[in-house]
């Protein structure tokens, strides 16, 4: 039994593979679908036509032959009745001889050979009782009782029968009966048995001819469909092949143009489209190259004057305590903006390396939990200034992976700073997950959130959901874009989810070993919808623009707000528009 079950399972598996192979072949081949559809429709139509023609022909042959046999039987019965009426037989032997002679004479009296039965009518009580006579007594049983009863009612009656042949098969036939009066013996029933095998042979020959013609027509239709679809599908396949080559970067690939028909027009139009795309792609590549070179050159060229300005700024910043309050504040702003300018140049150089394909991954085996803790430690001072709490959830097992710790730490730092920036003083949750193939880190905040459309653009360079929102942490607008490139450099993914009022969630997923293709993540991107929302009465952070004190403007070119109680916000100007409470996320 176990062996039989194994064979059955193997048979089902093989049958399943064949079915799946046929299904794939059916879905991938337009020519096969057209050919099979044409043959199926042709066979169905010819089958219906064949059934209709066969039925009509069979009915026509039978009706014509039946009418002929009924007329012939009526004439033969009348001839027999005339013989009986003219006979002077008055004894048993004479009447018996008369019945036998008439029966034998009528056998060959028609258009062909037939059998004749002379049977005594039911209910007869004549003085001379002569038995039945028949040319073939073995066929008398073909006359049914129902036919005898119908004949006894008067008139000519008939019935279809199956005549047994000598070789064992049966032949179609018809029995026709009518009453005759026999002198001295009373009423007899005279039956004629005709074989319809000749008509059946003609019908079989006709149906065979029709079947042969139908098969030839189906083959012709199949050949025509195959030829037409081949001439139609072949250029389409060629176009698909050329399109795949174009998609792979072979921009010089073109279709072969033959003739002046519609397919040739399609090929010419396709080649013109490919040429136009090639020109546009070349122009875009040249423009992109110029842009990358410009960004790289400008970033490098700005480093020298920036170094000089940095040195001068540090001198001024070091002597700020000797200046007046307005000048001192300007020195502090100068140092802050120089730091931001330097970060911007560093980010521009880094993004230009990604664009030029010059970024290098310095991977080593590390526990991602250690990198997460380091990034959290670096972001803790910022979270304290913003009034947020960093909640870290680490797995008990090691999360080892081949990663570049510098790049992963930079990604996590950008995500943490971004989360704290938009948490509105709420908790920022950091989770680490690990499975057999990947390591994932999620950073979830419960701040203003973002829409689905904003989540699609949050990794764009310099993109901001609300351009009127001020950057309170001095971001360059390239942090999330660089983080996405770092994730891709590892062969991983960086995804974002957000809903207005529910906060946002960023998920970094990295393969544990180089070459592993990710098909999922250990952590979900969309948070549990049943998770409670953050409390609505959470205290607003100290840097809330609506909580800034109203101070009179001071002397100087621009008015400056000096709030010494808020060390995290020392660059807010009263002439800046207050950012909206639900402003979007900044990368």
C-alpha positions as CSV (number, residue, x, y, z in Angstrom):
1,X,0.0,0.0,0.0
2,X,2.7,2.6,0.8
3,X,4.3,1.9,-2.6
4,X,1.0,2.2,-4.4
5,X,0.4,5.5,-2.7
6,X,3.8,6.8,-3.7
7,X,3.2,5.8,-7.3
8,X,-0.2,7.6,-7.2
9,X,1.4,10.7,-5.8
10,X,4.2,10.6,-8.4
11,X,1.5,10.2,-11.2
12,X,-0.4,13.2,-9.9
13,X,2.8,15.2,-9.7
14,X,3.7,14.4,-13.3
15,X,0.2,15.1,-14.5
16,X,0.2,18.4,-12.7
17,X,3.5,19.4,-14.3
18,X,2.1,18.5,-17.7
19,X,-1.0,20.5,-17.1
20,X,1.0,23.5,-15.9
21,X,3.3,23.2,-18.9
22,X,0.3,23.1,-21.3
23,X,-1.2,26.1,-19.5
24,X,2.0,28.1,-19.8
25,X,2.2,27.2,-23.4
26,X,-1.4,28.2,-24.0
27,X,-1.0,31.6,-22.3
28,X,2.3,32.4,-23.9
29,X,1.5,31.5,-27.6
30,X,-1.0,33.6,-29.5
31,X,-0.5,31.4,-32.5
32,X,-1.5,28.3,-30.6
33,X,-4.6,29.9,-29.2
34,X,-5.7,31.1,-32.6
35,X,-5.0,27.7,-34.2
36,X,-6.8,25.8,-31.5
37,X,-9.7,28.2,-31.5
38,X,-10.1,28.0,-35.3
39,X,-10.0,24.2,-35.2
40,X,-12.4,24.0,-32.3
41,X,-14.9,26.3,-33.9
42,X,-14.5,24.6,-37.3
43,X,-15.0,21.2,-35.8
44,X,-18.1,22.3,-33.9
45,X,-19.6,24.0,-36.9
46,X,-18.9,21.0,-39.2
47,X,-20.3,18.6,-36.5
48,X,-23.5,20.5,-36.3
49,X,-23.8,20.7,-40.1
50,X,-23.0,17.0,-40.3
51,X,-25.7,16.1,-37.8
52,X,-28.2,18.2,-39.5
53,X,-27.4,16.9,-43.0
54,X,-27.3,13.3,-41.7
55,X,-30.7,13.7,-40.1
56,X,-32.3,15.4,-43.1
57,X,-30.8,12.9,-45.5
58,X,-31.8,9.9,-43.4
59,X,-35.3,11.2,-43.0
60,X,-35.6,12.0,-46.7
61,X,-34.4,8.5,-47.8
62,X,-36.6,6.8,-45.3
63,X,-39.7,8.8,-46.2
64,X,-39.2,8.3,-49.9
65,X,-38.6,4.5,-49.6
66,X,-41.5,4.1,-47.2
67,X,-43.9,5.9,-49.6
68,X,-42.7,3.7,-52.4
69,X,-43.1,0.5,-50.3
70,X,-46.6,1.4,-49.1
71,X,-47.8,2.0,-52.6
72,X,-46.1,-1.3,-53.7
73,X,-47.6,-3.2,-50.8
74,X,-51.1,-1.8,-51.6
75,X,-50.8,-3.0,-55.2
76,X,-49.5,-6.4,-54.2
77,X,-52.3,-6.8,-51.6
78,X,-54.9,-5.9,-54.1
79,X,-53.5,-8.5,-56.6
80,X,-53.6,-11.1,-53.9
81,X,-57.2,-10.2,-53.0
82,X,-58.1,-10.4,-56.7
83,X,-56.6,-13.9,-56.8
84,X,-58.5,-15.0,-53.7
85,X,-61.7,-13.6,-55.1
86,X,-61.4,-15.4,-58.4
87,X,-60.4,-18.8,-56.8
88,X,-62.9,-21.7,-56.6
89,X,-61.2,-23.5,-53.8
90,X,-63.6,-25.0,-51.3
91,X,-61.7,-27.6,-49.4
92,X,-59.0,-27.4,-46.8
93,X,-56.3,-28.6,-49.0
94,X,-57.3,-26.3,-51.9
95,X,-57.4,-23.3,-49.6
96,X,-54.0,-24.2,-48.0
97,X,-52.5,-24.6,-51.5
98,X,-54.0,-21.3,-52.6
99,X,-52.4,-19.4,-49.6
100,X,-49.1,-21.0,-50.3
101,X,-49.1,-20.2,-54.0
102,X,-50.2,-16.6,-53.4
103,X,-47.5,-16.1,-50.7
104,X,-44.8,-17.6,-53.0
105,X,-45.9,-15.5,-55.9
106,X,-45.9,-12.2,-54.0
107,X,-42.3,-12.7,-52.7
108,X,-40.8,-11.7,-56.1
109,X,-43.7,-9.4,-57.2
110,X,-42.2,-6.2,-56.0
111,X,-39.3,-3.9,-56.9
112,X,-36.9,-6.2,-55.0
113,X,-36.8,-9.3,-52.9
114,X,-39.1,-9.3,-49.9
115,X,-40.6,-11.7,-47.5
116,X,-44.4,-12.3,-47.3
117,X,-46.3,-13.6,-44.3
118,X,-50.0,-14.7,-44.5
119,X,-51.3,-14.8,-40.9
120,X,-54.8,-15.5,-39.7
121,X,-56.4,-12.4,-38.3
122,X,-57.1,-12.4,-34.6
123,X,-60.6,-13.6,-33.6
124,X,-61.5,-15.6,-36.8
125,X,-63.8,-18.6,-36.4
126,X,-64.2,-19.8,-40.0
127,X,-65.1,-23.5,-40.7
128,X,-61.8,-24.1,-42.6
129,X,-58.9,-23.1,-40.4
130,X,-55.7,-23.0,-42.4
131,X,-52.5,-22.1,-40.6
132,X,-50.1,-19.3,-41.4
133,X,-47.8,-19.3,-44.5
134,X,-44.5,-17.4,-44.8
135,X,-41.6,-17.3,-47.2
136,X,-39.3,-17.4,-44.2
137,X,-41.0,-18.7,-41.1
138,X,-38.0,-17.6,-38.9
139,X,-38.9,-13.9,-39.5
140,X,-42.6,-14.2,-38.6
141,X,-41.8,-13.0,-35.0
142,X,-40.9,-9.6,-36.4
143,X,-44.6,-9.0,-36.8
144,X,-45.5,-7.6,-33.4
145,X,-48.8,-7.9,-31.7
146,X,-49.3,-4.2,-31.8
147,X,-49.0,-4.2,-35.6
148,X,-51.5,-7.1,-35.8
149,X,-54.0,-5.2,-33.6
150,X,-53.5,-2.1,-35.8
151,X,-54.1,-4.0,-39.0
152,X,-57.2,-5.6,-37.5
153,X,-58.7,-2.1,-37.1
154,X,-58.6,-1.7,-40.9
155,X,-56.4,0.0,-43.5
156,X,-52.8,-0.3,-44.3
157,X,-50.3,-0.2,-41.3
158,X,-46.5,-0.3,-41.1
159,X,-43.8,-0.6,-38.5
160,X,-40.0,-0.3,-38.5
161,X,-38.1,-3.4,-37.4
162,X,-34.5,-4.7,-37.1
163,X,-33.9,-7.7,-39.3
164,X,-31.3,-10.2,-38.1
165,X,-28.8,-11.1,-40.8
166,X,-26.8,-14.3,-41.3
167,X,-23.5,-12.7,-40.2
168,X,-24.9,-11.7,-36.8
169,X,-25.6,-8.0,-37.4
170,X,-29.0,-6.5,-37.9
171,X,-30.4,-4.6,-40.9
172,X,-33.1,-1.9,-40.8
173,X,-36.4,-2.9,-42.3
174,X,-40.1,-2.1,-42.5
175,X,-43.2,-4.4,-42.2
176,X,-46.3,-3.4,-44.0
177,X,-49.6,-5.2,-43.4
178,X,-53.2,-5.2,-44.6
179,X,-56.3,-7.5,-44.3
180,X,-57.4,-9.8,-47.2
181,X,-60.4,-12.1,-47.4
182,X,-59.7,-15.8,-48.1
183,X,-62.6,-17.9,-49.4
184,X,-63.8,-20.5,-46.9
185,X,-61.1,-19.4,-44.4
186,X,-62.2,-15.9,-43.4
187,X,-60.0,-12.8,-43.0
188,X,-56.2,-13.1,-43.1
189,X,-53.5,-10.5,-42.6
190,X,-51.0,-10.1,-45.3
191,X,-47.6,-8.7,-44.3
192,X,-44.7,-7.6,-46.5
193,X,-41.1,-7.4,-44.9
194,X,-38.7,-5.1,-46.8
195,X,-35.0,-4.6,-46.0
196,X,-33.7,-1.0,-46.0
197,X,-30.1,-2.0,-46.0
198,X,-29.5,-0.6,-49.4
199,X,-30.7,2.8,-48.2
200,X,-28.6,2.5,-45.1
201,X,-25.5,1.8,-47.2
202,X,-26.2,4.8,-49.3
203,X,-26.6,6.9,-46.2
204,X,-23.4,5.5,-44.7
205,X,-21.5,6.3,-47.9
206,X,-22.9,9.9,-47.9
207,X,-22.0,10.4,-44.2
208,X,-18.5,9.0,-44.8
209,X,-18.0,11.3,-47.7
210,X,-19.2,14.2,-45.6
211,X,-16.8,13.2,-42.8
212,X,-13.9,13.0,-45.1
213,X,-14.7,16.4,-46.6
214,X,-15.1,17.8,-43.1
215,X,-11.7,16.5,-42.0
216,X,-10.1,17.9,-45.1
217,X,-11.8,21.2,-44.5
218,X,-10.7,21.3,-40.9
219,X,-7.1,20.5,-42.0
220,X,-7.4,23.3,-44.6
221,X,-8.7,25.7,-42.0
222,X,-6.0,24.7,-39.6
223,X,-3.3,25.2,-42.2
224,X,-4.7,28.6,-43.2
225,X,-5.0,29.7,-39.6
226,X,-1.4,28.6,-38.9
227,X,-0.1,30.3,-42.0
228,X,-2.0,33.6,-41.3
229,X,-1.1,33.7,-37.6
230,X,2.5,32.9,-38.3
231,X,2.8,35.8,-40.7
232,X,1.0,38.0,-38.1
233,X,2.7,36.7,-35.0
234,X,6.2,36.5,-36.3
235,X,6.6,40.3,-36.7
236,X,5.1,40.8,-33.2
237,X,7.6,38.3,-31.7
238,X,10.4,40.1,-33.5
239,X,9.1,43.4,-32.2
240,X,9.0,41.9,-28.6
241,X,12.5,40.6,-29.0
242,X,13.8,44.0,-30.2
243,X,11.9,45.7,-27.4
244,X,13.6,43.4,-24.9
245,X,17.0,44.2,-26.4
246,X,16.2,47.9,-26.2
247,X,15.2,47.5,-22.5
248,X,18.6,45.7,-21.9
249,X,20.4,48.8,-23.2
250,X,21.1,47.8,-26.8
251,X,19.7,51.0,-28.2
252,X,20.9,50.3,-31.8
253,X,18.7,47.3,-32.2
254,X,16.1,47.6,-35.0
255,X,13.4,45.6,-36.7
256,X,13.8,44.3,-40.3
257,X,11.4,46.0,-42.7
258,X,10.1,44.0,-45.6
259,X,7.5,45.1,-48.1
260,X,4.9,47.8,-47.9
261,X,2.1,46.1,-46.0
262,X,0.8,46.9,-42.5
263,X,3.5,44.8,-40.8
264,X,6.1,46.8,-42.7
265,X,4.5,50.0,-41.5
266,X,4.6,48.7,-38.0
267,X,8.3,47.9,-38.3
268,X,9.1,51.3,-39.7
269,X,7.1,53.0,-36.9
270,X,8.8,50.9,-34.3
271,X,12.2,51.7,-35.7
272,X,11.4,55.4,-35.8
273,X,10.2,55.2,-32.1
274,X,13.4,53.4,-31.1
275,X,15.5,56.0,-32.9
276,X,13.7,58.8,-31.2
277,X,14.1,57.1,-27.8
278,X,17.8,56.5,-28.5
279,X,18.3,60.2,-29.2
280,X,16.4,61.3,-26.2
281,X,18.2,58.8,-23.9
282,X,21.6,60.0,-25.3
283,X,20.7,63.6,-24.7
284,X,19.5,62.8,-21.2
285,X,22.7,60.8,-20.5
286,X,24.8,63.8,-21.6
287,X,22.7,66.2,-19.5
288,X,22.9,63.9,-16.5
289,X,26.7,63.6,-17.0
290,X,27.0,67.3,-17.2
291,X,24.8,67.8,-14.1
292,X,26.8,65.2,-12.1
293,X,30.1,66.8,-13.2
294,X,28.8,70.2,-12.3
295,X,27.7,69.1,-8.8
296,X,31.0,67.3,-8.2
297,X,33.1,70.2,-9.5
298,X,31.2,72.8,-7.6
299,X,31.3,70.7,-4.4
300,X,35.1,70.3,-4.8
301,X,35.7,73.9,-5.7
302,X,33.6,75.2,-2.8
303,X,35.7,73.3,-0.3
304,X,38.6,75.7,-0.5
305,X,36.7,78.9,0.1
306,X,34.6,77.0,2.7
307,X,37.8,76.1,4.6
308,X,38.8,79.7,4.6
309,X,35.4,80.9,5.8
310,X,35.4,78.1,8.4
311,X,38.7,79.3,9.8
312,X,37.5,82.9,9.9
313,X,34.2,81.9,11.4
314,X,35.9,79.9,14.1
315,X,38.0,82.9,15.0
316,X,34.9,85.1,15.2
317,X,33.0,82.4,17.1
318,X,35.8,82.0,19.6
319,X,35.7,85.7,20.4
320,X,31.9,86.1,20.5
321,X,31.8,86.7,24.2
322,X,33.5,90.1,23.6
323,X,30.9,91.2,21.2
324,X,27.6,93.0,21.7
325,X,24.5,90.6,21.9
326,X,23.4,91.1,18.3
327,X,26.9,90.5,16.9
328,X,27.4,87.6,19.3
329,X,24.2,86.0,18.0
330,X,25.3,86.6,14.4
331,X,28.6,84.8,15.1
332,X,26.7,81.8,16.5
333,X,24.4,81.7,13.5
334,X,27.4,81.9,11.2
335,X,29.0,78.9,12.9
336,X,25.7,76.9,12.7
337,X,25.1,77.7,9.0
338,X,28.8,76.9,8.2
339,X,28.2,73.4,9.8
340,X,25.1,73.0,7.7
341,X,26.8,74.2,4.5
342,X,29.7,71.7,5.1
343,X,27.2,68.9,5.6
344,X,25.4,69.9,2.4
345,X,28.7,69.7,0.5
346,X,29.5,66.3,2.0
347,X,26.1,65.0,1.0
348,X,26.4,66.5,-2.6
349,X,29.8,64.7,-3.0
350,X,28.3,61.5,-1.7
351,X,25.3,61.6,-4.0
352,X,27.6,62.4,-6.9
353,X,29.5,59.2,-6.1
354,X,26.3,57.2,-6.3
355,X,25.4,58.8,-9.6
356,X,28.8,58.1,-11.0
357,X,28.7,54.5,-9.8
358,X,31.8,55.1,-7.7
359,X,30.3,54.2,-4.3
360,X,32.2,51.3,-2.7
361,X,30.7,49.0,-0.1
362,X,33.2,48.1,2.7
363,X,31.2,45.2,4.2
364,X,32.1,43.2,7.2
365,X,30.3,40.8,9.5
366,X,28.6,42.7,12.3
367,X,25.7,42.4,14.7
368,X,23.2,45.0,13.4
369,X,22.0,45.4,17.0
370,X,25.3,47.1,17.9
371,X,24.9,49.6,15.0
372,X,21.4,50.3,16.1
373,X,22.4,51.0,19.7
374,X,25.2,53.3,18.5
375,X,22.8,55.3,16.2
376,X,20.3,55.6,19.1
377,X,23.1,56.8,21.4
378,X,24.0,59.5,18.9
379,X,20.4,60.6,18.5
380,X,19.5,60.6,22.2
381,X,20.7,64.2,22.8
382,X,18.5,65.5,20.0
383,X,15.6,63.5,21.2
384,X,16.0,65.0,24.7
385,X,16.0,68.5,23.3
386,X,12.8,67.7,21.3
387,X,11.1,66.1,24.3
388,X,10.9,62.7,22.6
389,X,11.7,59.2,24.0
390,X,13.6,56.6,22.0
391,X,12.1,53.2,22.6
392,X,14.3,50.3,21.4
393,X,13.1,46.7,20.9
394,X,15.9,44.3,20.1
395,X,15.7,40.5,19.5
396,X,17.4,38.1,21.9
397,X,19.2,36.4,19.0
398,X,22.2,37.9,17.2
399,X,21.4,39.9,14.0
400,X,24.6,39.2,12.2
401,X,24.9,40.4,8.6
402,X,27.6,41.5,6.1
403,X,27.1,45.3,6.1
404,X,29.1,48.5,5.9
405,X,28.7,49.8,9.4
406,X,29.4,53.4,8.4
407,X,26.7,53.4,5.8
408,X,24.1,51.5,7.9
409,X,24.8,53.8,10.9
410,X,24.3,56.8,8.5
411,X,20.9,55.4,7.3
412,X,19.8,54.8,10.9
413,X,21.0,58.2,12.0
414,X,19.0,59.9,9.2
415,X,15.9,57.9,10.0
416,X,16.1,58.6,13.8
417,X,16.7,62.4,13.2
418,X,13.9,62.4,10.7
419,X,11.6,60.6,13.2
420,X,12.5,62.9,16.1
421,X,12.0,65.9,13.9
422,X,8.4,65.0,13.2
423,X,7.5,63.1,16.4
424,X,6.0,66.3,18.0
425,X,7.4,65.1,21.3
426,X,5.9,61.6,21.1
427,X,7.8,58.3,21.4
428,X,9.9,57.1,18.5
429,X,9.9,53.3,18.4
430,X,13.0,51.4,17.0
431,X,12.6,47.7,16.3
432,X,15.0,45.1,15.0
433,X,13.9,41.9,13.4
434,X,15.9,39.0,11.9
435,X,15.1,35.8,10.0
436,X,17.1,33.3,8.0
437,X,17.8,35.6,5.1
438,X,17.4,39.2,6.2
439,X,17.7,41.8,9.0
440,X,15.2,44.6,9.3
441,X,15.1,47.8,11.3
442,X,11.9,50.0,11.6
443,X,11.7,53.5,13.0
444,X,8.2,54.5,13.9
445,X,7.0,57.9,15.1
446,X,3.5,59.1,16.1
447,X,3.8,62.6,14.8
448,X,2.0,64.5,12.1
449,X,2.4,61.6,9.6
450,X,2.1,61.8,5.9
451,X,-0.2,60.8,3.0
452,X,0.4,57.9,0.7
453,X,1.4,60.2,-2.1
454,X,3.9,61.9,0.1
455,X,5.3,58.5,1.1
456,X,6.1,57.9,-2.6
457,X,8.2,61.0,-2.8
458,X,9.8,61.1,0.6
459,X,13.1,59.7,-0.8
460,X,13.3,62.2,-3.6
461,X,16.2,64.6,-3.5
462,X,15.4,68.0,-1.8
463,X,11.7,67.0,-1.7
464,X,9.6,68.6,1.0
465,X,5.9,67.9,1.7
466,X,5.4,71.5,2.7
467,X,8.0,74.0,1.4
468,X,6.9,76.5,4.0
469,X,8.1,74.3,6.8
470,X,11.5,75.3,8.3
471,X,14.3,72.8,8.8
472,X,14.8,72.9,12.6
473,X,17.7,70.4,12.6
474,X,19.6,71.8,9.7
475,X,18.9,69.0,7.3
476,X,20.3,69.2,3.8
477,X,17.3,67.5,2.0
478,X,19.5,64.7,0.8
479,X,19.6,62.5,3.9
480,X,16.8,60.0,2.9
481,X,17.9,60.0,-0.7
482,X,21.4,59.0,0.4
483,X,19.9,56.4,2.8
484,X,18.0,54.8,0.0
485,X,21.2,54.6,-2.1
486,X,23.0,53.0,0.8
487,X,20.3,50.4,1.2
488,X,20.4,49.6,-2.5
489,X,24.2,49.3,-2.4
490,X,23.7,46.6,0.2
491,X,21.1,44.8,-2.0
492,X,18.4,45.8,0.5
493,X,15.3,48.0,0.5
494,X,14.2,51.2,2.4
495,X,10.5,51.8,2.5
496,X,8.1,54.3,4.0
497,X,4.6,54.3,5.3
498,X,2.5,57.1,6.8
499,X,-1.0,58.3,7.5
500,X,-1.9,61.8,8.6
501,X,-2.4,61.8,12.4
502,X,-1.0,58.3,12.8
503,X,2.7,59.1,12.2
504,X,5.1,57.3,9.9
505,X,7.1,54.1,9.8
506,X,10.4,53.6,7.9
507,X,11.7,50.0,7.3
508,X,15.3,49.2,6.4
509,X,15.7,45.6,5.2
510,X,19.2,44.2,4.5
511,X,20.3,40.7,3.3
512,X,22.4,38.8,5.8
513,X,24.8,37.6,3.1
514,X,25.8,39.1,-0.2
515,X,23.9,37.7,-3.2
516,X,20.7,36.9,-1.3
517,X,17.6,38.1,-3.1
518,X,15.0,39.5,-0.7
519,X,11.4,38.4,-1.1
520,X,10.1,39.7,2.2
521,X,11.1,41.3,5.5
522,X,11.2,40.1,9.1
523,X,9.2,43.2,10.2
524,X,5.9,44.6,8.8
525,X,5.9,48.0,7.1
526,X,2.3,48.8,8.0
527,X,1.8,49.0,11.7
528,X,-1.0,47.2,13.5
529,X,-4.2,49.1,12.8
530,X,-5.4,48.2,16.3
531,X,-2.5,49.8,17.9
532,X,-3.6,52.8,20.1
533,X,-2.9,56.2,18.8
534,X,-0.7,58.5,20.9
535,X,-2.5,60.6,23.4
536,X,-4.0,63.9,22.1
537,X,-2.9,65.8,25.2
538,X,0.9,65.1,24.9
539,X,2.8,68.3,25.9
540,X,4.0,70.2,23.0
541,X,7.8,70.4,22.5
542,X,9.6,73.5,23.6
543,X,10.4,74.5,20.1
544,X,6.8,74.8,19.1
545,X,6.6,78.0,17.1
546,X,3.3,79.0,18.7
547,X,5.0,78.7,22.1
548,X,7.8,81.3,21.4
549,X,7.6,84.4,23.5
550,X,6.7,87.7,22.0
551,X,9.9,89.8,22.1
552,X,10.4,93.3,20.6
553,X,12.6,93.4,17.5
554,X,16.3,94.2,18.2
555,X,18.7,96.3,16.2
556,X,20.4,94.9,13.2
557,X,19.6,94.1,9.6
558,X,17.1,91.3,10.6
559,X,15.1,90.8,13.8
560,X,16.4,87.9,15.9
561,X,14.6,86.0,18.7
562,X,16.9,85.0,21.5
563,X,15.4,82.2,23.6
564,X,18.1,81.1,26.0
565,X,15.7,78.6,27.7
566,X,15.6,76.6,24.4
567,X,19.1,75.4,23.6
568,X,17.8,73.4,20.6
569,X,16.2,76.3,18.8
570,X,18.6,79.2,18.4
571,X,18.1,80.0,14.8
572,X,14.4,81.0,14.6
573,X,13.7,84.4,13.2
574,X,10.5,86.3,14.0
575,X,10.2,87.4,10.4
576,X,10.0,83.7,9.3
577,X,6.4,82.4,8.8
578,X,5.4,80.1,11.6
579,X,5.4,76.5,10.3
580,X,2.0,74.8,10.2
581,X,1.3,72.2,13.0
582,X,0.7,69.5,10.5
583,X,3.4,70.2,8.0
584,X,4.9,67.4,6.1
585,X,8.1,65.4,6.5
586,X,11.5,66.6,5.4
587,X,14.1,64.1,4.2
